Amino acid sequence: MRSEPGGSTTWEAYCQGLEEMGPLCPNLVVVDASRSSVPDRGFVALCPDRFFPAGVSEQDLVLTAAGLALGGKTVFASSCAPFLVGRAYDQIRSAVAIPDLPVCLVTTRGGVTAGQDGADHQMVEDLAVMRVLPHMSVLVPADGTSTRGLVRRLSRMEGPAYLRLGLCPLPSLYGPQDGEFHPGGARLLTQGDGVTLCACGIMVHEALKAARILQRQGIEAEVIDCYSVKPLPEQTILASVRRTGCCVVAEEHSRIGGLGSAVAECLGREYPVPLRFVAVEDRFGQSGMPEELQEYYGLTFRQIVGGAVQVWAMRRR
């Protein structure tokens, strides 16, 4: 594992993954709500007969994807989270999830870092809505390498998946040698016996910052990149909390129904420990610059450090 400055957005990495896998997977097709969002220099240029622009009509997009999947194709269907998840939920449930079709629903604008477009163009509840659907995998990668790795794996998928991506550049965490990424997987980024920090997406980077500060305070943090929210990497999490005796979960999502809820369900059933969430409280987003909204909603390393100190003081011994 490595952490380097710069990096691409996970959406750009997704487009790169399609460009890589398109020529290798003749059954792979893409349905997109806006042709301009998939660069012409990539998949569209290489496989123009396998790209289907759906326009601003997410219900039609999902039904088209389902029809292609019934015809033997593996489908990546992309749009903004508020419109794909919010507007087309009936079609996702009835036409994709119930028949268990190989359709990967790909979104941006989940969470609050979509920025200035405001609450109706942000969605802090998307992971909860998708996680509750039977058959549906829910994935939130934290950098370009893991995103491309998930696109490779999902190109061979047999059931539905939800892949939440972002539009903010993120530092690289992984290199080409770091192996496969898959539903149900996780990565242990730092080792320690003081506190477990579970995070996904942009909050993995905040958790790593928090771990460095906690180390200076004498608390060795174990950071887990829980890029698979469902299936949850339960054994990785349980092995960690048995070493540390406490846990903080950080996500760019509502504290209700997302990664935090999944971890709480697992620990409550298998190994109860002191637990804190760093997430959006029970509220919608609003207009603002991404970094301003992260601060406003308390989605930074500072809140993770504060939660870690609290649970460490109460940790199970």
C-alpha positions as CSV (number, residue, x, y, z in Angstrom):
1,M,0.0,0.0,0.0
2,R,1.2,3.5,-0.7
3,S,-0.2,7.0,-0.2
4,E,0.9,9.6,-2.8
5,P,-0.2,13.2,-3.5
6,G,-2.2,14.0,-6.6
7,G,-4.2,11.2,-8.1
8,S,-7.3,11.0,-10.3
9,T,-11.0,11.1,-9.4
10,T,-12.6,7.7,-9.0
11,W,-14.9,8.6,-11.9
12,E,-11.9,9.1,-14.2
13,A,-10.5,5.8,-13.0
14,Y,-13.8,4.1,-13.8
15,C,-13.6,5.5,-17.4
16,Q,-10.1,4.1,-17.6
17,G,-11.2,0.8,-16.4
18,L,-13.9,0.6,-19.1
19,E,-11.3,1.6,-21.7
20,E,-9.1,-1.3,-20.5
21,M,-11.8,-3.9,-20.2
22,G,-13.9,-3.0,-23.3
23,P,-11.7,-4.7,-25.9
24,L,-11.2,-7.7,-23.6
25,C,-14.8,-8.3,-22.8
26,P,-17.0,-8.4,-25.9
27,N,-20.2,-8.8,-23.8
28,L,-19.5,-5.6,-21.8
29,V,-21.8,-2.7,-22.7
30,V,-22.3,0.8,-21.2
31,V,-25.6,2.7,-20.8
32,D,-25.1,6.3,-19.7
33,A,-27.4,9.2,-18.9
34,S,-25.0,11.7,-20.5
35,R,-22.7,10.9,-23.4
36,S,-20.3,13.7,-22.4
37,S,-19.5,12.0,-19.1
38,V,-17.8,9.0,-20.7
39,P,-14.7,10.4,-22.6
40,D,-14.7,9.8,-26.3
41,R,-11.0,8.9,-26.2
42,G,-11.9,5.8,-24.1
43,F,-14.6,3.2,-24.2
44,V,-16.8,5.1,-26.6
45,A,-14.0,5.5,-29.2
46,L,-12.9,1.8,-28.9
47,C,-16.4,0.2,-28.7
48,P,-18.9,2.7,-30.2
49,D,-21.4,-0.1,-31.0
50,R,-21.5,-1.0,-27.3
51,F,-22.3,2.4,-25.9
52,F,-25.9,3.4,-25.4
53,P,-26.7,7.0,-24.5
54,A,-30.0,7.1,-22.5
55,G,-30.4,10.8,-22.1
56,V,-31.8,12.3,-19.0
57,S,-34.2,9.5,-18.3
58,E,-33.0,7.2,-15.6
59,Q,-36.0,4.9,-15.6
60,D,-35.4,4.1,-19.2
61,L,-31.7,3.8,-18.6
62,V,-32.3,1.1,-16.0
63,L,-34.8,-0.8,-18.1
64,T,-32.5,-0.7,-21.1
65,A,-29.7,-2.1,-18.9
66,A,-31.9,-4.8,-17.7
67,G,-33.0,-5.8,-21.2
68,L,-29.4,-5.9,-22.4
69,A,-28.5,-8.1,-19.4
70,L,-31.3,-10.5,-20.2
71,G,-29.8,-10.7,-23.6
72,G,-26.5,-12.0,-22.2
73,K,-24.6,-8.7,-21.7
74,T,-22.7,-7.4,-18.7
75,V,-23.9,-3.9,-18.2
76,F,-22.5,-0.7,-16.6
77,A,-25.2,1.9,-16.2
78,S,-24.2,5.3,-15.0
79,S,-25.8,8.6,-13.9
80,C,-25.9,10.9,-10.8
81,A,-26.9,9.2,-7.5
82,P,-29.9,11.4,-6.8
83,F,-31.5,10.7,-10.1
84,L,-30.4,7.0,-10.7
85,V,-31.1,5.8,-7.1
86,G,-33.9,8.3,-6.3
87,R,-35.8,8.5,-9.5
88,A,-35.4,5.0,-10.8
89,Y,-35.6,2.9,-7.6
90,D,-38.7,1.1,-8.7
91,Q,-37.0,0.0,-11.9
92,I,-33.8,-0.9,-10.1
93,R,-35.7,-3.1,-7.6
94,S,-38.1,-4.8,-10.0
95,A,-36.0,-5.1,-13.2
96,V,-32.4,-5.5,-11.8
97,A,-32.4,-6.7,-8.2
98,I,-35.3,-9.1,-8.1
99,P,-34.1,-11.0,-11.3
100,D,-30.5,-10.8,-10.0
101,L,-29.1,-9.4,-13.3
102,P,-25.5,-8.5,-14.0
103,V,-26.0,-4.8,-14.0
104,C,-23.5,-2.5,-12.3
105,L,-25.2,0.8,-11.3
106,V,-22.5,3.5,-11.3
107,T,-23.0,6.9,-9.7
108,T,-21.4,10.2,-8.8
109,R,-22.7,12.9,-6.5
110,G,-23.3,10.6,-3.6
111,G,-22.5,12.3,-0.3
112,V,-22.0,16.0,0.1
113,T,-18.8,16.7,-1.9
114,A,-20.8,17.2,-5.1
115,G,-20.6,20.8,-3.9
116,Q,-22.3,23.8,-5.2
117,D,-25.3,22.2,-6.9
118,G,-27.0,21.8,-3.5
119,A,-29.2,19.2,-1.8
120,D,-31.2,18.0,-4.7
121,H,-28.0,17.1,-6.6
122,Q,-26.4,15.4,-3.6
123,M,-27.5,12.1,-2.0
124,V,-26.4,11.2,1.5
125,E,-28.8,8.2,1.8
126,D,-27.8,6.2,-1.4
127,L,-25.8,3.5,0.3
128,A,-28.7,2.8,2.7
129,V,-31.2,2.6,-0.1
130,M,-29.1,0.2,-2.2
131,R,-27.7,-1.8,0.7
132,V,-31.2,-3.0,1.7
133,L,-31.8,-4.6,-1.7
134,P,-31.3,-8.4,-1.7
135,H,-28.6,-9.5,-4.3
136,M,-27.1,-6.0,-4.5
137,S,-23.4,-5.5,-3.8
138,V,-22.5,-1.9,-2.6
139,L,-19.0,-0.6,-3.3
140,V,-17.2,2.7,-2.5
141,P,-13.6,2.7,-3.6
142,A,-11.1,5.2,-2.2
143,D,-8.7,5.7,-5.1
144,G,-8.1,5.1,-8.8
145,T,-6.3,1.8,-8.5
146,S,-9.1,0.2,-6.4
147,T,-11.7,1.6,-8.8
148,R,-10.1,0.1,-11.8
149,G,-9.7,-3.2,-9.9
150,L,-13.4,-3.2,-9.1
151,V,-14.3,-2.5,-12.8
152,R,-12.1,-5.5,-13.8
153,R,-13.9,-7.7,-11.3
154,L,-17.4,-6.4,-12.1
155,S,-16.8,-7.0,-15.8
156,R,-17.1,-10.7,-14.9
157,M,-20.0,-10.2,-12.4
158,E,-23.0,-12.5,-12.2
159,G,-25.3,-10.3,-10.2
160,P,-26.1,-6.6,-9.6
161,A,-23.8,-4.1,-7.9
162,Y,-23.8,-0.4,-6.9
163,L,-20.5,1.4,-7.4
164,R,-20.4,4.9,-5.8
165,L,-17.7,7.2,-7.3
166,G,-16.6,10.8,-6.8
167,L,-15.5,13.8,-8.7
168,C,-12.8,15.1,-6.3
169,P,-9.2,14.1,-7.0
170,L,-7.9,11.6,-4.4
171,P,-4.3,10.6,-3.6
172,S,-3.3,7.1,-4.7
173,L,-3.4,4.4,-2.0
174,Y,-2.5,1.4,-4.0
175,G,-0.1,0.3,-6.7
176,P,-0.5,-2.2,-9.6
177,Q,1.0,-4.9,-7.4
178,D,-1.6,-4.6,-4.7
179,G,-3.8,-7.4,-6.0
180,E,-7.5,-7.8,-6.7
181,F,-10.4,-5.9,-5.4
182,H,-13.8,-7.6,-5.1
183,P,-17.2,-7.5,-3.4
184,G,-16.7,-8.6,0.2
185,G,-13.1,-7.4,0.3
186,A,-11.2,-4.9,2.4
187,R,-7.7,-3.7,2.9
188,L,-5.8,-3.3,6.1
189,L,-3.8,0.0,5.6
190,T,-2.1,0.4,9.0
191,Q,-1.7,-2.0,11.9
192,G,-2.2,-1.3,15.6
193,D,-3.7,-2.5,18.8
194,G,-5.2,0.8,20.0
195,V,-8.3,1.5,17.9
196,T,-9.9,0.2,14.7
197,L,-10.8,2.8,12.1
198,C,-13.2,1.6,9.4
199,A,-13.8,3.9,6.5
200,C,-14.8,4.0,2.8
201,G,-14.4,6.4,-0.1
202,I,-12.9,9.8,0.7
203,M,-13.0,9.1,4.5
204,V,-10.2,6.5,4.1
205,H,-7.8,9.4,3.5
206,E,-9.2,11.2,6.6
207,A,-8.8,8.0,8.7
208,L,-5.1,7.8,7.6
209,K,-4.5,11.4,8.7
210,A,-6.2,10.6,12.0
211,A,-4.1,7.5,12.5
212,R,-0.9,9.6,12.3
213,I,-2.1,12.1,14.9
214,L,-3.3,9.3,17.2
215,Q,0.1,7.6,16.9
216,R,1.7,10.8,18.3
217,Q,-0.7,10.5,21.2
218,G,0.3,7.0,21.9
219,I,-2.7,5.3,20.3
220,E,-1.8,2.9,17.5
221,A,-4.7,2.9,15.0
222,E,-5.6,0.1,12.6
223,V,-7.1,1.6,9.4
224,I,-9.3,-0.6,7.3
225,D,-10.4,0.4,3.8
226,C,-13.9,-1.1,3.8
227,Y,-14.5,-0.5,0.1
228,S,-17.1,-3.2,0.2
229,V,-20.1,-2.0,2.2
230,K,-22.0,-5.0,1.2
231,P,-21.0,-7.8,1.4
232,L,-19.3,-6.4,4.5
233,P,-15.8,-7.8,5.2
234,E,-16.8,-9.0,8.6
235,Q,-13.9,-11.3,9.3
236,T,-11.4,-8.5,8.6
237,I,-13.3,-6.1,10.9
238,L,-13.8,-8.7,13.7
239,A,-10.1,-9.7,13.7
240,S,-9.2,-6.1,14.1
241,V,-11.6,-5.2,16.9
242,R,-10.6,-8.3,18.8
243,R,-7.1,-6.8,18.8
244,T,-8.1,-3.2,19.6
245,G,-11.3,-3.5,21.6
246,C,-13.0,-0.4,20.1
247,C,-14.0,1.0,16.7
248,V,-14.7,4.3,14.8
249,V,-16.5,4.2,11.5
250,A,-16.2,7.1,9.0
251,E,-18.2,7.6,5.9
252,E,-19.4,10.4,3.6
253,H,-23.0,9.3,4.1
254,S,-25.9,9.5,6.6
255,R,-25.1,7.8,9.9
256,I,-28.3,5.8,9.2
257,G,-28.1,2.7,7.1
258,G,-24.6,2.9,5.6
259,L,-21.2,1.5,6.5
260,G,-21.6,2.5,10.2
261,S,-24.9,0.6,10.5
262,A,-23.4,-2.4,8.8
263,V,-20.4,-2.5,11.2
264,A,-22.7,-1.9,14.2
265,E,-24.9,-4.8,13.1
266,C,-21.9,-7.1,12.8
267,L,-20.2,-6.1,16.1
268,G,-23.5,-6.1,18.0
269,R,-24.0,-9.7,16.9
270,E,-20.5,-11.1,17.2
271,Y,-18.3,-8.9,19.4
272,P,-19.7,-5.8,21.0
273,V,-17.2,-3.0,21.6
274,P,-17.4,0.8,22.1
275,L,-18.3,2.3,18.8
276,R,-18.5,5.9,17.3
277,F,-19.7,7.1,13.9
278,V,-18.2,10.0,11.9
279,A,-20.9,10.6,9.3
280,V,-23.6,13.1,8.2
281,E,-26.2,13.4,10.9
282,D,-29.9,13.0,10.0
283,R,-30.1,15.8,7.5
284,F,-29.7,16.6,3.8
285,G,-26.8,18.3,2.0
286,Q,-26.6,21.9,0.9
287,S,-24.6,24.1,-1.5
288,G,-21.0,24.8,-0.9
289,M,-17.4,24.0,-2.0
290,P,-16.5,20.3,-1.3
291,E,-13.9,21.2,1.4
292,E,-16.3,23.6,3.1
293,L,-19.0,20.9,3.2
294,Q,-16.6,18.3,4.6
295,E,-15.8,20.8,7.5
296,Y,-19.5,21.8,8.0
297,Y,-20.7,18.2,8.3
298,G,-17.8,17.1,10.4
299,L,-16.3,14.7,7.9
300,T,-12.6,15.2,8.7
301,F,-9.7,13.6,10.6
302,R,-10.5,15.8,13.6
303,Q,-13.8,14.1,14.3
304,I,-12.2,10.7,13.8
305,V,-9.5,11.6,16.3
306,G,-12.1,12.8,18.8
307,G,-14.2,9.6,18.4
308,A,-11.1,7.4,18.6
309,V,-10.0,9.0,21.9
310,Q,-13.5,8.4,23.3
311,V,-13.8,4.8,22.4
312,W,-10.1,4.1,23.4
313,A,-10.9,5.2,26.9
314,M,-13.8,2.7,27.1
315,R,-12.2,-0.1,25.0
316,R,-13.0,-3.7,25.7
317,R,-10.0,-5.4,27.4
